[in-house]
């Protein structure tokens, strides 16, 4: 099946999705109205594929490269059967682009957005045929990250959802189906990993290095929250937190922090600028953790309880199935295990005990336990 795939946006995300589609055997049209960005994408894809061939991971770089067309006119999408947009996270910009795209594609061309936190339903509403619209959220870098969240808008035809879920599997991805709610699965459930870590830091319970050490050494997470936020970039991570907070009608569970907002305002975006929570300047020594196991265990258990509660609430509200919720967190953000599986192992009563203890101290809605967790604990 060689359907022609169109990609809107030639940045890191768009190029990555284009590479995935081309390696799966499709001809791919990469569109960008910025010539410099388009040339850069062309160059980077060529280098990447040739490097993969040198390492013996693929044996046909030249063949794959021939499948790409780089275009600066939307008319180039005329023969596409699926368009995936990967541009700036601004609702009005995305809506405007799809209004234009609809004028050039065929009646049965599927339109998809790679948004990580905006309403798919809202973008679909800008289309004359919203029933052909869907969210396909890839994770960065798209060629390496296994997960794709498939997000039907409320207008999406069920057949389109089924087709796209299968197509992602055909592309070698792990696909999960999620309701169109803020942050979908991963960006919603992962919020406490960052937010609660910052709260612990702001209260002076532990420093950055100690919190990161507790989560990696004791919790077996691949990266600590502060290292990970610096890696993602505060221009991305903080903005997702703020978007999810606003989209959930200012639910205190998703409240952003001043500590991270100030980093963003200072332009200290993390690794990419050489400074974030940590200082990455040459010769600058990284702070060492306080390897107090008792303190570390308290930090780990507190953040884990918050994460489990978030997953439990998503299950309670039918955001996705139990299986898909756990797959999303292990494949999308490399958690050591699914949070609902973790809850089963620890015992819902123990998780509830941690949350209720926090609620009794703080009396903040941030620590309210999910109804489902309470029912399971009983």
N, C-alpha and C positions, 0 to 999 in steps of 0.2 A: 504494500500500500504506500505509494509515494505521493502523499498529499503535500501541497506546497504550504509551508508555514511562513507567516509574516511576523516580524518582530519590530515593534515600535520602540525606538531608543537603543543606542549603540554603546551605552555605558557598560560598566562591569556586569550588571545584572542582565541587561538585554543581550550582550555578547555571550554571556554564559549560557543563557537559555537557547540562543541560536546554535551554540556549539553542541548542546545536548541533542537538539532536533536534527542537526546535520549528521551527527554520529549515529543517530537512529535510522539514517537512510533518507531523510527528507531533503528536498530542495528548500532553501531558506532565503527569504528576502529580508534583509536588515535595513530598516528605514531610519534616517535621522536627518533633520534639516540643518544640522551643524556639520559642515564638511570636514572640519578638523577632527571632530569626534569620530566621524565615519572612517576617515583614513586611519586613525589610531586603532579603531576596532579591527579593521582589516589586517593591519600590521600585527596586532596582538594575537588575533586568532591564528594567523599564519605561524607565528613563533610558538604558540602553545601547542598546536597540532604537530608541528615538526619535532618539538621537544618530546611529546608523547611517543612519537615514532622512534626517536633515538633511544628512549628508555624501554622500547619493546612493548609498550602498552597498546599501541595500534600499529597497523602495518600499511595503512592507506591514506596518509595525510594529504597527499596531492589530490586523491579522489574526493575526499571530504571537502577540501578547499574549493573544488570546482562546483560544489553544490550551493555556494553562497552567491547572492547578488546583493550589492550594496547600493542603496537607492536614496535619493533626496526628494523624490516625488511620491505622494501617496498613491498615484495611479499605478505604481509598480505592484500594488497589492491585488490587482484585478483577478489574478488566477489563484489566489490563496483560498484555502478552505478552513484555515484557523489563523487568527491574528492574536498575538499576545503582546500586550502593552507593558513596558517596563520603564516608565519615565518618572518625573518628580512626583512626590506624594502630595499633590494638591488636587482636590476634588474638581474644581472648576476647569483646571487644565486638562484633566483626564476626560471629563465630559465633552469638552470642546473638540478634543482629538477624535473621540469616537463618533461624534456627529459628522465630522468630515470623512472619516474612514467608511462609514456606512454608504456614502455616496458613490464609492468606487468598487466595493466588494460585491460578490454575488449574493443572491437572496438567502442561500443556505450556508454562507460562510459563518463559522462560529467566532464570536468576539470574546476575548478574555483579558482580564486585568491581573497584573502581578502585585496588586496592592498588598501591603502588610498590615494595614490598620484602618483603611477607609471602608465605608459601606459599599458593598458590591451592588446592592439594590439601588442605591442612589446614583451610581455611575450608569447602571443599566437603564434607569429612567430617562437618560439623555438620548437613548436610542429609539428609532422608529420600531425596531423589532427587539424589544427587551428580552423576549423569550429565548433568543439565541446567545444571550450574554451570561458569562460565568467568571468566577474568580479562580485563578490558578496561581497559588502563592508558592514560588520556589524560594529556597534559602541560599544565602550567599556563602561560598561560591557555588553557583548552580551545577556545574559539572561534577563537583565532589560531594555535595550534600544530597543525601538520598530522598529526603522528604519533599512531597508537594501536597499542600492543603488544597483540596477541591471544594470551592465555596459557591454553591448555587445561590443566586439572588432569589427573592420570593417570586420573581417573574420567570425564572429559568425553567425551560421545558425539561421534564425528568429524563427524557432520552438523551439530552445534551450532557447532563450530569453523569449518567452511566457511561456514555461514550468517552468523555474526558478522563474519567477515573481509569478506564481501561487503557486509553492512549498513554497515560502517564506510566502505567505498568509496562506497556510495550516499549517505552523509552528507558526502561530499567530503573524507574523511580518507585518509591514506596508512596502510595497515595492514600490519603485519609479524607473522609467526607466530613465537613463541618458546617454548622449553621452560620448564617451571615450575622454574627454578633461581634462587637468590638474586639479586635485582637485575634479573632478566630480561636484556634486552640493554643498554639505555642506562645504568641505574644500576650495572650491573656493570662495563661497559667504561670508563665515564667516571671510575671511582674514581682512577686514577693522575693524572688532570688536576688533581685537588685534592691527593691524598696526596703525590705526588712534588714538587709545587710547594712544599708545606709543609715537606717534608724538606730541600729546597734552601735554603729560608728559615731553618729551624731550625739548619742547619749553618753559616749565615753566609756562604754562597757568594754570595748576592745578597739585596737587600732586596725588599720586597713590590712596590714600583713597578717595579723593574727586571725582576722575573719577569713581571709583568703586561705590561710593554712588550715583552719578548721574545716572548711568546705571541701578542700582537695584531699587533705591527709586523712581526716576522719570520715568525711562524707563521700569520698571517692569521686567527686565531680572533677571533670577534666580541667576546668579553670575556676579560680575563685571569682566571686562577683565583681570585685574592683578591677582585677586583671581583665576580666571579660568585658566590662563596660568600657575600659580604656581601649580594648582591642576593637570592639564594635564601633566606637566613636560616640561621643556625647551628643553630637549633632543628630545622630540616628537614635540612640537608645533613649535619651531624654525626651525627644520629640514623640516617640512611640508611647512612652509612659504618659505624657501630657495628653496625647490624642485619645488613648484608652480611658483616662480619667474623665475627660470632657464627654466622651461618647457614652460612658456609663452614668451620665447625669451626676457627675461629681461624687461618686461612691468613694468614701474615704479609704477603702481597701487599695485603691489604685493611685492614691495621692502622690504627686511628684515631690522631690526634695529640693530644698534651697541649695544644699551642698552641690548637687549635680547641675542645677540651674546656673550657679555662679561659675562653674567650670566652662559651661557653654558660653556664657556672657564674656568670659575672659579670653575665649578662643582657645582654651586648653582642652582640645577635643580628644585627647588620648594619644595613642602611639603615633597616629598620622601627623600630629603637630609636635611630638616630642615631650608633651606634658599633659597629664590628665590628673587622676587621683595620684598616680605615681609620676616621678620625674625620670624621663628616659634619656636625658642628656648624657653625652659621653663622659665617662669618669664619675658619674653620679651613682653612689651606692644605693642599692635597693634596701629598704628597711627590713629588719629581721623580725619574724613573729615571736610572740611569747608562747612557747609550746607547752602551755599549761593545759593538760588533757581535760581536766574538769571544766575549765572555762570553755575550751574548744568544743566539748560535747554539748554544753548548754547552747552555744551559738548554733551549732549544726542542727540540734533538735528543734530549736525555735524556728529557724528558717525552713526546715523540712516540714514542720507542722503547718506553716503558712502555705507552702506549696501544695501539700496534700489537700488542705481545705479548699484551695482554689480549684484543683482537679475534681474534687468531690462535688463542688457547686456546679461546675460545668456538666458533670454527669447528671446531677439532679435536674438541671434545666435543659437536658437533652441537646446540648451543643454538639455532642458526638457520642459514639458508642464507647463503652469502657475500653474495648480493644484499641480503637482508633485514638483515644485520649492517651493511652500509654505508649502506643507506637509513635505518636507525634512527638512526645517529649524525649524518647530515646533516640529517634532518628533525626529530629529537627534541631535539638540543642544538646544531643549527646549525654543526656542524664544517665547515671549508672544503671537505673532501672525505672520502670514505669511507676508513677506516683501512686496509682490505685493499687498496684501490686505491693508497693512498699507499705501502704496503709494496711493491707491484709496481713503482711508479715509482722508489723509492729503491733497491730491491733487497734481498731477504731477508738476504743475506750482510752488508750494511752495518748493518741493524737488529740482527742477531745479534751483530755485532762490538761495538756500543754496549752491549748488555746483558751480554755476557760480560766486557767491561772493567769494568762496574759490579760484577758478581758477584766478579771477582777482587780488587777493592778491599774490598768490604764482607763478602763471604762470607755474605750473607743470602739466604734463600730468596725474599725479596721480588723479587730480580733474576733468578730462574731463568727461562730461556727456554722457551717452549712447544716441545713435541716437534715440532709441525707446522712451526714456524719453522726448527728445526734441519734437518728433512728437506728443506724448500724451499731452505735455504741451501746444502745439499749439491748 
